[in-house]
Structure formats: C-alpha cells, structure tokens
C-alpha cells in the first residue's frame, strides 16, 4: 500500500470481472488479500477494453477504501 494524492491509497490488483459499459467498471481482487474483491470500480477511459481481461494486473487509486465508486483503475501493467 502506498499513499499519495492527498491521502489517496494506491493498490495493486487483479481483474476478475470487467464490464465495458458504459460505464466501464471492474471487479478487482486486491493483491495481498485472498478474499478481498471489490466490485464496481470505475475504469479510466484511456484503458482499452482488450487490456482488461480476467487476470490482468492493474493499479487502483482509492480515495475512500469503503466506497468503490471513489476509486479508479488507472493502469494495466505486466
């Protein structure tokens, strides 16, 4: 877990479900948590639908860890 962006939390995750929308949203399993998947996380518009396959590694910015609508998938890596 990293902190920055005025208290936002940066988390690594793995895509489990992706809905191309609109709106584009994903269910993401957070790395380091065997049981924590968060549904309904918005996906940045610049991320291609093809990159959001099941198992894709992503970076999530969380502004409120208890409200997935206040998070966003900002990058696909690896």
Secondary structure as GFF3:
##gff-version 3
##sequence-region A 1 78
A	DSSP	beta_strand	2	4	.	.	.	ID=ss1
A	DSSP	beta_strand	8	19	.	.	.	ID=ss2
A	DSSP	beta_strand	25	30	.	.	.	ID=ss3
A	DSSP	beta_strand	37	43	.	.	.	ID=ss4
A	DSSP	three_ten_helix	49	51	.	.	.	ID=ss5
A	DSSP	beta_strand	57	62	.	.	.	ID=ss6
A	DSSP	three_ten_helix	68	70	.	.	.	ID=ss7
A	DSSP	beta_strand	71	77	.	.	.	ID=ss8
###
